[in-house]
Amino acid sequence: QVQLVESGGGSVQSGGSLRLSCVHSGLTHGPYCVGWYRQAPGKVLEGIATLVSDAWTTYADSVKGRFTISQDNAKSALYLQMNGLTPEDTAMYYCAAAPWPFQAPCAVHRQDFKYWGQGTQVTVSS
């Protein structure tokens, strides 16, 4: 059984930083595309960043240059380092995983991510 558990959310002031973590278990039949999504109140779920095999990353334009996705396979953990936070980054953040048997940037559509965490809230005040 696959489980994804996020942590690291919280409240920060504009310009601050947070690092989100997603500890996963059960992702044994890889390789996988892993990624981060977020959903602000009243808005659609937005893909932020994806990672494949520590080599292929993608970022949404809204976070490019400010957020960094990484993973530690020894700890079965996925991270999202978020710098330069603004109130527009306020949202519930989710990690997700999907089988991706290619050595190429992730091209999994949102609806095809098979595994999701429960989310962690990030609130940025001005």
Accessible surface in RSA format (square Angstrom, percent):
REM  Atomic radii and reference values for relative SASA: ProtOr
REM  Chains: A
REM  Algorithm: Lee & Richards
REM  Probe-radius: 1.40
REM  Slices: 20
REM RES _ NUM      All-atoms   Total-Side   Main-Chain    Non-polar    All polar
REM                ABS   REL    ABS   REL    ABS   REL    ABS   REL    ABS   REL
RES GLN A   1   194.39 108.7 125.25  91.5  69.15 164.6  54.36 115.7 140.03 106.2
RES VAL A   2    31.05  20.4  10.43   9.4  20.63  49.7  10.43   9.1  20.63  55.9
RES GLN A   3   103.87  58.1  98.89  72.3   4.98  11.8  19.12  40.7  84.75  64.3
RES LEU A   4    12.58   7.0   3.71   2.7   8.88  22.3   3.71   2.6   8.88  23.9
RES VAL A   5    81.32  53.5  79.34  71.8   1.98   4.8  79.34  68.9   1.98   5.4
RES GLU A   6     7.05   4.0   0.00   0.0   7.05  16.8   0.00   0.0   7.05   5.8
RES SER A   7    59.56  50.3  55.13  73.6   4.43  10.2  41.07  87.5  18.49  25.9
RES GLY A   8    35.61  43.9   0.00   N/A  35.61  43.9  23.55  64.6  12.06  27.0
RES GLY A   9    28.97  35.7   0.00   N/A  28.97  35.7   2.30   6.3  26.68  59.7
RES GLY A  10    29.04  35.8   0.00   N/A  29.04  35.8  28.73  78.8   0.31   0.7
RES SER A  11    95.09  80.4  64.54  86.1  30.55  70.4  37.61  80.1  57.48  80.5
RES VAL A  12    29.99  19.7  20.28  18.4   9.71  23.4  29.18  25.4   0.81   2.2
RES GLN A  13   134.80  75.4 130.24  95.2   4.56  10.8  37.24  79.3  97.56  74.0
RES SER A  14    56.84  48.0  33.61  44.8  23.23  53.5  14.55  31.0  42.28  59.2
RES GLY A  15    54.77  67.5   0.00   N/A  54.77  67.5  30.55  83.8  24.21  54.2
RES GLY A  16    24.73  30.5   0.00   N/A  24.73  30.5  23.86  65.5   0.86   1.9
RES SER A  17    57.63  48.7  38.62  51.5  19.01  43.8  22.52  47.9  35.11  49.2
RES LEU A  18    31.14  17.3  26.01  18.6   5.12  12.9  31.14  21.9   0.00   0.0
RES ARG A  19   130.32  54.7 114.63  58.4  15.69  37.4  27.65  37.8 102.68  62.2
RES LEU A  20     0.00   0.0   0.00   0.0   0.00   0.0   0.00   0.0   0.00   0.0
RES SER A  21    21.61  18.3  21.61  28.8   0.00   0.0   9.02  19.2  12.59  17.6
RES CYS A  22     1.88   1.4   1.88   2.1   0.00   0.0   0.00   0.0   1.88   2.0
RES VAL A  23    80.87  53.2  78.88  71.4   1.99   4.8  78.88  68.5   1.99   5.4
RES HIS A  24    29.59  16.2  25.24  17.5   4.35  11.1  21.08  21.7   8.51   9.9
RES SER A  25    58.44  49.4  52.16  69.6   6.28  14.5  48.63 103.6   9.81  13.7
RES GLY A  26    31.99  39.4   0.00   N/A  31.99  39.4  12.99  35.6  19.00  42.5
RES LEU A  27    31.28  17.4   5.68   4.1  25.60  64.4   5.95   4.2  25.33  68.2
RES THR A  28   105.14  74.8  73.05  74.1  32.09  76.5  69.77  93.7  35.38  53.5
RES HIS A  29   155.95  85.2 140.33  97.5  15.62  40.0 100.28 103.3  55.67  64.8
RES GLY A  30    45.27  55.8   0.00   N/A  45.27  55.8  13.51  37.1  31.76  71.1
RES PRO A  31    62.86  45.8  52.35  47.7  10.51  38.2  60.60  50.0   2.26  14.1
RES TYR A  32    30.89  14.4  19.99  11.4  10.90  28.4  11.40   8.6  19.49  24.0
RES CYS A  33     0.00   0.0   0.00   0.0   0.00   0.0   0.00   0.0   0.00   0.0
RES VAL A  34    10.56   6.9  10.56   9.6   0.00   0.0  10.56   9.2   0.00   0.0
RES GLY A  35     0.00   0.0   0.00   N/A   0.00   0.0   0.00   0.0   0.00   0.0
RES TRP A  36     0.48   0.2   0.00   0.0   0.48   1.1   0.00   0.0   0.48   0.8
RES TYR A  37    14.36   6.7  14.36   8.2   0.00   0.0   3.77   2.8  10.59  13.1
RES ARG A  38    16.37   6.9  16.16   8.2   0.21   0.5   2.72   3.7  13.65   8.3
RES GLN A  39    74.09  41.4  68.74  50.2   5.35  12.7  10.89  23.2  63.20  47.9
RES ALA A  40    20.22  18.6  16.84  26.0   3.38   7.7  17.22  24.3   2.99   7.9
RES PRO A  41   117.45  85.6  89.28  81.4  28.17 102.4 101.84  84.1  15.61  97.0
RES GLY A  42    92.26 113.8   0.00   N/A  92.26 113.8  45.42 124.6  46.84 104.9
RES LYS A  43   136.08  66.4 124.19  76.2  11.89  28.3  80.68  72.6  55.40  59.0
RES VAL A  44   117.41  77.3 109.45  99.1   7.96  19.2 112.87  98.1   4.55  12.3
RES LEU A  45    38.40  21.4  30.52  21.8   7.88  19.8  30.52  21.4   7.88  21.2
RES GLU A  46    57.41  33.0  53.55  40.5   3.87   9.2  30.34  58.7  27.08  22.1
RES GLY A  47    33.79  41.7   0.00   N/A  33.79  41.7  18.05  49.5  15.74  35.2
RES ILE A  48     2.60   1.5   0.00   0.0   2.60   6.3   1.93   1.4   0.67   1.8
RES ALA A  49     2.28   2.1   0.00   0.0   2.28   5.2   1.06   1.5   1.22   3.2
RES THR A  50    18.84  13.4  18.84  19.1   0.00   0.0  18.74  25.2   0.11   0.2
RES LEU A  51     5.19   2.9   4.93   3.5   0.26   0.7   4.94   3.5   0.25   0.7
RES VAL A  52     0.03   0.0   0.00   0.0   0.03   0.1   0.03   0.0   0.00   0.0
RES SER A  53    48.74  41.2  19.95  26.6  28.80  66.3  25.31  53.9  23.43  32.8
RES ASP A  54    86.54  60.6  55.33  55.1  31.21  73.8  28.24  66.5  58.30  58.1
RES ALA A  55    71.66  65.9  37.50  57.9  34.15  77.7  44.06  62.1  27.59  73.1
RES TRP A  56    95.97  38.5  94.52  45.8   1.45   3.4  92.70  49.4   3.27   5.3
RES THR A  57    62.32  44.3  40.76  41.3  21.56  51.4  17.03  22.9  45.29  68.5
RES THR A  58    48.08  34.2  42.86  43.4   5.22  12.4  40.11  53.9   7.96  12.0
RES TYR A  59    52.77  24.6  33.76  19.2  19.01  49.5  30.49  22.9  22.28  27.5
RES ALA A  60    25.21  23.2  12.09  18.7  13.12  29.8  22.92  32.3   2.29   6.1
RES ASP A  61   124.62  87.3 100.05  99.6  24.57  58.1  38.30  90.1  86.32  86.1
RES SER A  62    56.13  47.4  31.55  42.1  24.59  56.6  44.21  94.1  11.92  16.7
RES VAL A  63     0.11   0.1   0.00   0.0   0.11   0.3   0.11   0.1   0.00   0.0
RES LYS A  64   121.84  59.4 102.38  62.8  19.47  46.4  62.55  56.3  59.29  63.2
RES GLY A  65    83.23 102.6   0.00   N/A  83.23 102.6  43.50 119.4  39.73  89.0
RES ARG A  66    60.76  25.5  55.14  28.1   5.62  13.4  44.49  60.8  16.26   9.9
RES PHE A  67     5.55   2.8   0.00   0.0   5.55  14.4   0.00   0.0   5.55  15.9
RES THR A  68    73.36  52.2  72.61  73.6   0.75   1.8  44.93  60.3  28.43  43.0
RES ILE A  69     6.84   3.9   0.00   0.0   6.84  16.5   0.00   0.0   6.84  18.6
RES SER A  70    49.58  41.9  46.63  62.2   2.95   6.8  34.34  73.1  15.24  21.3
RES GLN A  71    39.52  22.1  16.91  12.4  22.61  53.8   0.63   1.3  38.89  29.5
RES ASP A  72    44.53  31.2  39.85  39.7   4.68  11.1  13.79  32.5  30.74  30.7
RES ASN A  73   101.19  69.8  80.18  77.5  21.01  50.6  35.26  84.9  65.93  63.7
RES ALA A  74   102.02  93.8  55.92  86.3  46.10 104.9  68.41  96.3  33.61  89.0
RES LYS A  75   140.30  68.4 122.92  75.4  17.38  41.4  76.52  68.9  63.78  67.9
RES SER A  76    42.26  35.7  41.73  55.7   0.53   1.2   8.55  18.2  33.71  47.2
RES ALA A  77     3.91   3.6   3.22   5.0   0.68   1.6   3.22   4.5   0.68   1.8
RES LEU A  78     2.79   1.6   2.79   2.0   0.00   0.0   2.79   2.0   0.00   0.0
RES TYR A  79    24.62  11.5  24.62  14.0   0.00   0.0  14.86  11.2   9.76  12.0
RES LEU A  80     0.00   0.0   0.00   0.0   0.00   0.0   0.00   0.0   0.00   0.0
RES GLN A  81    58.94  33.0  58.81  43.0   0.12   0.3  28.64  61.0  30.30  23.0
RES MET A  82     0.00   0.0   0.00   0.0   0.00   0.0   0.00   0.0   0.00   0.0
RES ASN A  83    64.51  44.5  64.44  62.3   0.08   0.2  20.91  50.3  43.60  42.1
RES GLY A  84    32.16  39.7   0.00   N/A  32.16  39.7  25.19  69.1   6.97  15.6
RES LEU A  85     0.41   0.2   0.00   0.0   0.41   1.0   0.00   0.0   0.41   1.1
RES THR A  86    45.68  32.5  45.68  46.3   0.00   0.0  41.62  55.9   4.06   6.1
RES PRO A  87    49.21  35.9  40.06  36.5   9.15  33.2  40.43  33.4   8.78  54.6
RES GLU A  88   131.56  75.5 110.97  84.0  20.59  49.0  67.25 130.1  64.32  52.5
RES ASP A  89     1.21   0.8   1.21   1.2   0.00   0.0   0.00   0.0   1.21   1.2
RES THR A  90    33.46  23.8  30.46  30.9   3.00   7.1  28.74  38.6   4.72   7.1
RES ALA A  91     1.19   1.1   1.05   1.6   0.14   0.3   1.19   1.7   0.00   0.0
RES MET A  92    62.80  32.5  61.79  40.9   1.00   2.4  61.09  51.9   1.71   2.3
RES TYR A  93     0.00   0.0   0.00   0.0   0.00   0.0   0.00   0.0   0.00   0.0
RES TYR A  94    49.37  23.1  49.37  28.1   0.00   0.0  20.71  15.6  28.67  35.3
RES CYS A  95     0.54   0.4   0.54   0.6   0.00   0.0   0.54   1.4   0.00   0.0
RES ALA A  96     1.13   1.0   0.00   0.0   1.13   2.6   0.00   0.0   1.13   3.0
RES ALA A  97     0.23   0.2   0.23   0.4   0.00   0.0   0.23   0.3   0.00   0.0
RES ALA A  98     1.76   1.6   1.76   2.7   0.00   0.0   1.76   2.5   0.00   0.0
RES PRO A  99    69.09  50.4  57.87  52.8  11.23  40.8  57.87  47.8  11.23  69.8
RES TRP A 100    33.66  13.5  33.57  16.2   0.09   0.2  33.57  17.9   0.09   0.1
RES PRO A 101    93.73  68.3  68.66  62.6  25.07  91.1  69.88  57.7  23.85 148.2
RES PHE A 102   109.42  54.7 105.48  65.3   3.94  10.3 109.42  66.3   0.00   0.0
RES GLN A 103   118.82  66.4  96.60  70.6  22.22  52.9  61.29 130.5  57.53  43.6
RES ALA A 104    33.91  31.2  33.91  52.3   0.00   0.0  33.91  47.7   0.00   0.0
RES PRO A 105    57.55  41.9  53.08  48.4   4.47  16.3  53.08  43.8   4.47  27.8
RES CYS A 106    15.06  11.4   0.77   0.9  14.29  33.6   0.06   0.1  15.00  16.2
RES ALA A 107    68.96  63.4  46.39  71.6  22.57  51.3  56.99  80.3  11.97  31.7
RES VAL A 108    26.42  17.4   7.86   7.1  18.56  44.7  12.47  10.8  13.95  37.8
RES HIS A 109   118.41  64.7 114.34  79.5   4.06  10.4  68.39  70.5  50.01  58.2
RES ARG A 110   108.41  45.5 102.12  52.1   6.30  15.0  21.08  28.8  87.34  52.9
RES GLN A 111   139.43  78.0 103.31  75.5  36.13  86.0  59.41 126.5  80.03  60.7
RES ASP A 112    83.19  58.3  66.41  66.1  16.78  39.7  22.76  53.6  60.43  60.3
RES PHE A 113     8.40   4.2   0.28   0.2   8.12  21.1   0.28   0.2   8.12  23.2
RES LYS A 114   139.24  67.9 109.69  67.3  29.55  70.4  68.51  61.7  70.73  75.3
RES TYR A 115    48.27  22.5  45.36  25.8   2.91   7.6  29.17  21.9  19.10  23.5
RES TRP A 116    88.36  35.5  60.04  29.1  28.32  66.5  49.89  26.6  38.48  62.4
RES GLY A 117     9.81  12.1   0.00   N/A   9.81  12.1   1.95   5.3   7.86  17.6
RES GLN A 118   110.28  61.7  82.61  60.4  27.67  65.9  72.44 154.2  37.83  28.7
RES GLY A 119    10.02  12.4   0.00   N/A  10.02  12.4   0.00   0.0  10.02  22.5
RES THR A 120    17.79  12.7  12.81  13.0   4.98  11.9   7.03   9.4  10.77  16.3
RES GLN A 121    78.19  43.7  69.48  50.8   8.71  20.7  45.35  96.5  32.84  24.9
RES VAL A 122     0.00   0.0   0.00   0.0   0.00   0.0   0.00   0.0   0.00   0.0
RES THR A 123    52.94  37.6  52.64  53.4   0.30   0.7  40.33  54.2  12.60  19.1
RES VAL A 124     6.86   4.5   0.00   0.0   6.86  16.5   0.00   0.0   6.86  18.6
RES SER A 125    56.08  47.4  50.05  66.8   6.03  13.9  44.72  95.2  11.36  15.9
RES SER A 126   124.15 104.9  69.80  93.2  54.35 125.2  55.72 118.7  68.43  95.9
END  Absolute sums over single chains surface
CHAIN  1 A     6547.4       4872.0       1675.4       3691.8       2855.7
END  Absolute sums over all chains
TOTAL          6547.4       4872.0       1675.4       3691.8       2855.7
